Structures are given as C-alpha cells and as structure tokens.
Amino acid sequence: MFAKIQILVCLAMLTFPVALLAQNQQVKPTTRVMTQAAPQTADSPIESQIAEAGAKFNQDFAFGHLEAICAIGPRMSTSRGMATQQAMLKKHFEALGAQVGFQNFSVNDPRTGQQVGLSNLVVRWHPKRSKRLMICCHYDTRPFPDRDPVNPQGVFIGANDGASGAAFLCELGRHMQNQEGPVGFDFIFFDGEEFVFQARRDPMFLGSQYFANQYPNWDVKYDYAVLVDMIGDKDLQLKMEVNSLNGARDLTKMIWSVAKDLKVHEFKASKGHTIKDDHLPLIQAGIPTCDIIDFDYPRPGMKNKYWHTTQDSVENCSAESLGKVGIVMLEWTRRMQVLYENNAKKKKKNSRTANRR
C-alpha cells in the first residue's frame, strides 16, 4: 500500500504547475567546489519524513523510493526527468537533516557538441566531523535502451541501472543523522555516467571524472568510498569486483566480511567481473573505492540480458535485494564508527604514554 500511495503522489506532483514546483530552499555550500544553484524545477513526491522509529534498514521503504523514482520516467542527464529527480532527492535529504548541494559542471552534448550543464548531488551528514567516508551511486539513466533487441530507441526506465542506487541511499539516509561516532558520511550522486548516445564514441563517467578532477581542491578528504550500482536484481549475487580488489582490497574484504557475519549469503566471497564504473576515477584520485555491483542481470548465464533494455523495469527488481545490501552497508557504517573511535582512543593513549617519557 505504501508503494502504491507513493507512486500516486509522485504522478500527482508531476502535474503541478512549474511555478509551484520551482520552490527550493538554498543551502550554504560547505566546500569551495559545491554550488547551490539547484538544477531547474520540481518539489518532492517522496515523503519528507517517514514516521517509523527503529534502527533497521527497511527494504520496503527502499523499494518505495525506487518505485517513486521510476514513476518520474526516464532521467537522462539534462532532461526534465533528471531535474524532477534532483529536486525530489534534495528535499528528501534536507528533511532528514542533511546538508545538500550541487556540484555543477559543463560538458559537450554528444548530439550537438554544445555545452550543457550537469550536476552531481552532494549530501553531507555531520559536516563538522573531520573523518569522512563516501557512499555513492549514479542517478542518471541511459538515453535509450540501446541494447534492446526489439526497441533500442524506446523508453528506458533504468530501475536497476540508476534508480536502485539512489533508492538505496534514500533509505540509508534515514539512519545517518542520529548515528553517533567520529565519522561523517557523504552521499554523492554522480550525473553523466550514462550520457551516451553512441556506445563506442561517447565518454562515460562524466560526473565521477569531474569530481575526481576537482577533488584536490576540496576541503574534504575521504579515507574510503563505496559505490553501489545495479543492486536491485531479483537474483542478487554480489561477487568481489576485480578493480575494487585491486584498488581497495582491505575495504572490499571488510564489507564482504560484514556480510558473512550477518549471514547475507548474496555476497559471494569470490572474484567477480572486472567492471569499468564510477569507482575508477575515484581510485585514480587516491580514494580507495569498492564497487558493489551485480553485473549478471537477471542472473548468471544470461549474458546480462536486461542491461540497457526495456526489461530494466520495476517488475524485475526486488525489495529484498535492496534490503540485503542495506543490512550490510548500515552495519558497515556502524562498524566504521567503532573502528575510528577505537583508533582515536588508542592514539590518545599512546600520546599520553609518550608524554610521560
């Protein structure tokens, strides 16, 4: 019922006059590269607050967010659908107590060669905490389902490849503001990962590459980052992605160890695919990054049959899969708080011992 109501609210919101949708509060930037000119229009169909207490990751809430995002329709970079999603997410996270900003940048439109504006969405929890970790996703969709054998120029919803990561972070965000400890988390939503009209010509990962290029100018530095992508597959099987093992072995092993402790068997302790994704620019920028991704969609042995096709739909995604990733990642954030707290205590103790000498 929750999901059905949420979709109806979303569709109703899309019929509001543009003048009403354009109302957005401004948030003071927290770093030199964050700007706050929100891209275009739209208010939020996702509830500003969910009236439920409790410390558990709620898979139904996460799936409700996925349905609401997909109800917008295609969310290609520069499109009205993307602008609607951006404003929707902005209001959602602000209501949960986060600082929200947009990292705006320009690229050449592959269709025209003209400059167009894209925006990474930056959501910051506890910005005064100096120790910081990142959890990120891409939130744009492919312009068309170009791998679809029947209709490669049709409508691409991107329920798994796009919406699953954003929906996951919407629910994870419900647990962040009240999380105690020395670590502040930032959620980064990368734009332009899929701004591709000709697969062998147009560049990918535009948002993460821009972020990585600007990272040396940031006031914030990240010890680690986790990328989530294509985590809504009904037949979820998450192996350790090879570039993640090469660029962030300790982090990757720790996440899979958490899954083992929690008996989340969808995390398989074996090597998976070698994936080019938004984590590569981050690793190159000096941020050890793990990519949590199930690149066998709908299941192994089917040659990624649903990827970039019209079959990447809500019906082929699973609340349970989002929940499995959520259980692991929420526990990982809590363990990182404990780890950093213990390290700080140990450092303080060692400093006292050294001063006595």
Helices and strands as residue ranges (DSSP letters): H 2-13, H 18-21, H 59-72, H 80-95, E 99-108, E 115-124, E 131-138, I 159-163, H 164-172, G 173-175, E 183-190, H 206-214, G 215-217, E 224-229, E 238-240, H 242-247, H 249-261, E 267-271, H 279-284, E 289-293, G 314-316, H 319-356
